[in-house]
Amino acid sequence: MLSVVVVNWNTRNILFKCLQLLEKERVDEIIVVDNASSDGSVMMLKDHFEGIHVIENKKNVGFAKAANVGIRYSSGNLILLINSDIFVKKGAIEQIKRFMENNMDVEISSPLLYSEDGEEIENHRPIPNLTYMLLNYSFALRLFPFLIVFVPKYLQGAALVFRKTFFKKVGLLDERFFFYAEDVDLCLRTKKKGLKIGIIPTAKAVHLCGGSSKRVSKEKYYLKNIESNLQLFEKYYPKLVNFFIKKLIITHFAIRNIFNSFISLSYVDGKEIEKKMCFYRQIMDICRK
């Protein structure tokens, strides 16, 4: 039996299509955990999806905590945890079940993801570890992009398939991560246990990328991502390394601000440059905390 857990926050229209496609796939159990949406998502669910379990959080508790609520509630031996901006392709659910049944050594996996335009999205992304931070914030990756091959990768959390027994071995999502980096942390813990992570080549889904995130500006999205990465560092690295990385990030954006100061002298739209410089100062303020 496969249970689908969908975490939602103010994505009513996207969620509607997500669930319509899941119902066509005859999923055994669908659970929607709503993070106190204000866009009528819950009412829509009650009006159009009677067979779906809806869990209403009284406030936005973040992705990890909401996902854990759904996982605990689920009754399937397999769990597909997805964002509301995931649209499964025809036959995807059956292919997921078949893959997990035929590959008993795989504990966590993901279907192939595609953009709305049909381009394949890379399931694996660079882990923001010490190597990545050093390469990225020293400008090395800008000068030598090929160096990214030295950074290990994680399976992005837009659509993840788990065995229910997986959580007894590794634990649930770390609820200290409100939004972003919880998937990185989960993959790190999985690898530490020596458990296998896989990709399901026959199961496909469209990922709109940032269904909930689009409700906030790109700047706020980036700031939250920085905060989550620093939080990840605090969990896995000693204080001295954390101190060094924060100083490196501050130096990185200070240099960019100096560069922008010179550009602003001859740039027509000075307000745009000032906005960018203000944003960089916000990032530096986060690192000073």
C-alpha positions in Angstrom: 0.0 0.0 0.0 1.2 3.4 -0.9 0.3 6.6 0.9 0.8 10.1 -0.6 1.5 12.9 1.8 1.1 16.4 0.4 2.2 19.5 2.3 0.3 22.6 1.3 0.6 26.3 2.1 -1.6 28.7 0.1 -1.4 26.9 -3.3 -5.1 26.1 -3.8 -5.2 26.0 -7.6 -1.9 24.1 -7.9 -3.0 21.7 -5.2 -6.3 21.1 -7.0 -4.5 19.9 -10.1 -2.0 17.9 -8.1 -4.8 15.9 -6.4 -6.8 15.5 -9.6 -3.8 13.7 -11.2 -3.2 11.6 -8.1 -6.8 10.4 -8.0 -6.6 9.3 -11.6 -3.7 7.1 -10.6 -5.9 5.4 -8.0 -3.6 6.1 -5.0 -4.4 4.0 -2.0 -4.3 6.9 0.5 -3.9 10.6 0.1 -3.1 12.9 3.0 -3.0 16.7 2.7 -1.4 18.5 5.6 -2.3 22.2 5.3 -0.1 24.8 7.0 -2.9 27.3 8.0 -3.5 28.5 4.4 -5.5 31.7 3.9 -6.4 31.1 0.3 -9.4 28.8 0.7 -7.3 25.6 0.2 -9.1 23.7 3.0 -12.5 24.6 1.8 -11.6 23.5 -1.7 -10.4 20.2 -0.4 -13.7 19.6 1.5 -15.8 20.6 -1.5 -14.0 18.5 -4.1 -12.0 15.7 -2.5 -14.2 13.7 -0.1 -11.9 10.7 0.0 -8.8 12.6 1.0 -7.6 12.9 4.6 -7.1 16.6 5.4 -5.0 17.6 8.5 -5.3 21.3 9.3 -2.5 22.9 11.2 -3.6 26.0 13.2 -0.4 27.8 12.1 2.3 27.5 9.5 4.6 25.0 11.3 7.0 24.7 8.3 7.5 21.9 5.8 9.4 19.4 7.9 7.0 19.4 10.9 3.9 19.3 8.6 5.5 16.4 6.6 6.1 14.5 9.8 2.4 14.9 10.8 1.4 13.3 7.5 4.0 10.5 7.8 2.8 9.5 11.3 -0.8 9.5 10.1 -0.2 7.4 7.0 -0.9 3.7 6.9 1.0 2.6 3.8 4.2 0.6 3.8 5.4 3.0 1.1 5.1 6.8 1.4 5.4 9.3 -1.4 6.1 12.8 0.1 5.5 15.6 -2.4 5.1 19.3 -2.6 1.8 20.6 -3.9 3.5 21.7 -7.1 4.2 18.1 -8.2 2.0 16.7 -11.0 2.5 13.0 -11.5 2.5 11.6 -15.0 0.3 8.7 -16.0 1.5 5.4 -14.6 3.9 7.0 -12.2 2.4 5.6 -9.0 2.4 2.0 -10.4 6.0 2.4 -11.5 7.0 3.7 -8.0 5.4 0.6 -6.4 7.0 -1.7 -8.9 10.5 -0.2 -8.5 10.4 -0.3 -4.7 9.1 -3.9 -4.7 11.9 -5.0 -7.2 14.7 -3.0 -5.4 14.4 -3.9 -1.7 17.8 -2.5 -0.9 16.7 1.0 -1.8 15.3 2.9 1.2 14.6 6.3 -0.4 14.1 7.2 -4.0 12.6 9.8 -6.4 10.8 9.8 -9.7 12.3 11.6 -12.7 11.3 15.3 -12.5 10.5 17.6 -15.5 9.8 21.3 -15.9 6.5 22.5 -17.5 8.4 22.8 -20.8 9.3 19.1 -20.7 13.0 19.6 -19.8 14.4 17.1 -17.3 15.3 18.6 -13.9 18.4 17.3 -12.2 17.2 15.3 -9.2 20.6 15.6 -7.5 21.9 18.9 -6.2 25.2 19.9 -4.6 25.2 19.5 -0.9 26.0 22.9 0.8 28.9 21.4 2.7 32.3 22.9 3.6 33.7 22.2 0.1 30.8 23.8 -1.6 30.8 26.9 0.6 34.6 27.4 0.1 34.3 27.1 -3.7 31.1 29.2 -4.0 32.0 32.1 -1.7 35.6 32.4 -2.8 34.3 33.0 -6.4 36.1 29.8 -7.5 32.9 28.3 -9.0 32.4 31.4 -11.0 35.9 31.2 -12.4 36.1 27.4 -12.7 32.5 25.9 -12.9 33.9 22.4 -13.4 35.0 22.3 -9.8 31.4 21.5 -8.8 32.2 17.8 -9.6 34.1 17.7 -6.3 30.9 18.5 -4.3 28.7 15.5 -3.3 25.0 15.6 -4.1 21.7 15.0 -2.4 18.3 14.0 -3.7 16.1 17.1 -3.7 12.9 16.8 -1.6 10.2 17.8 -4.1 9.0 14.2 -4.5 10.6 11.5 -2.3 9.5 7.9 -1.8 10.2 6.1 1.5 9.6 2.8 3.0 7.8 3.2 6.3 10.6 1.3 8.0 13.0 3.9 6.8 12.0 6.3 9.5 12.7 3.7 12.2 16.3 3.5 10.9 17.0 7.2 10.2 14.3 9.1 12.0 11.7 11.6 10.8 12.5 15.0 9.2 14.4 17.3 11.5 11.7 19.9 12.5 14.4 22.5 13.3 14.5 23.2 9.6 11.4 25.3 8.9 11.8 25.5 5.2 14.7 24.2 3.0 17.7 22.0 3.9 15.5 19.4 5.6 16.0 17.2 2.5 19.8 17.7 2.6 19.8 16.8 6.2 17.8 13.6 5.6 20.1 12.5 2.8 23.1 13.1 4.9 21.6 10.9 7.7 20.7 8.3 5.1 24.2 8.1 3.8 25.6 8.0 7.3 23.6 4.9 7.9 24.9 3.3 4.7 21.4 3.1 3.2 20.9 3.2 -0.5 19.2 6.1 -2.4 17.9 5.6 -5.9 16.2 7.2 -8.9 13.1 5.6 -10.5 13.7 6.0 -14.2 10.2 4.8 -15.3 8.2 7.1 -13.0 7.9 10.7 -14.1 6.4 13.9 -12.6 6.3 17.6 -13.5 7.7 20.0 -10.9 6.6 23.6 -11.1 9.4 24.6 -8.8 8.5 26.8 -5.8 4.7 26.6 -5.7 4.6 28.1 -2.2 7.9 30.0 -2.6 6.4 32.1 -5.4 4.3 33.8 -2.8 7.4 35.4 -1.4 10.0 37.5 -3.3 13.2 36.0 -4.7 15.1 38.0 -2.1 13.2 36.4 0.8 13.6 33.0 -0.8 17.4 33.4 -1.0 17.6 34.8 2.5 15.7 31.8 3.9 18.0 29.5 1.9 21.1 31.1 3.4 19.6 30.8 6.9 18.8 27.1 6.4 22.3 26.4 5.0 23.9 28.1 8.1 21.5 26.0 10.3 22.7 22.9 8.6 26.3 23.9 9.2 25.6 24.4 12.9 24.3 20.9 13.1 27.2 19.2 11.3 30.3 21.4 11.9 32.1 22.7 15.0 31.7 26.4 16.1 35.1 27.5 14.6 34.1 26.2 11.1 30.8 28.0 11.4 32.5 31.2 12.4 34.9 30.9 9.4 32.1 30.2 6.9 30.0 33.2 8.2 33.1 35.5 7.8 33.7 34.1 4.3 30.1 34.8 3.2 30.3 38.3 4.7 33.6 39.0 2.9 32.0 37.6 -0.4 29.1 40.0 -0.3 31.2 42.9 1.0 33.4 42.5 -2.1 30.3 42.4 -4.3 29.0 45.6 -2.7 32.3 47.4 -3.3 32.1 46.3 -6.9 28.5 47.6 -7.1 29.5 50.9 -5.6 31.8 51.6 -8.5 29.2 50.5 -11.0 26.6 52.8 -9.5 28.8 55.8 -10.4 28.1 55.2 -14.1 25.0 53.1 -14.0 21.8 54.7 -15.3 19.4 53.0 -12.8 21.1 53.7 -9.5 18.0 52.5 -7.6 18.4 49.0 -8.9 22.0 48.9 -7.7 21.1 50.3 -4.3 18.4 47.7 -4.0 20.9 44.9 -4.7 23.4 46.4 -2.2 20.8 46.6 0.4 20.0 42.9 -0.2 23.6 42.0 0.2 23.7 43.8 3.5 20.7 41.8 4.7 22.7 38.6 3.9 25.7 39.9 5.9 23.4 40.7 8.8 22.2 37.1 8.9 25.7 35.9 9.1 26.5 38.3 12.0 23.8 36.7 14.2 
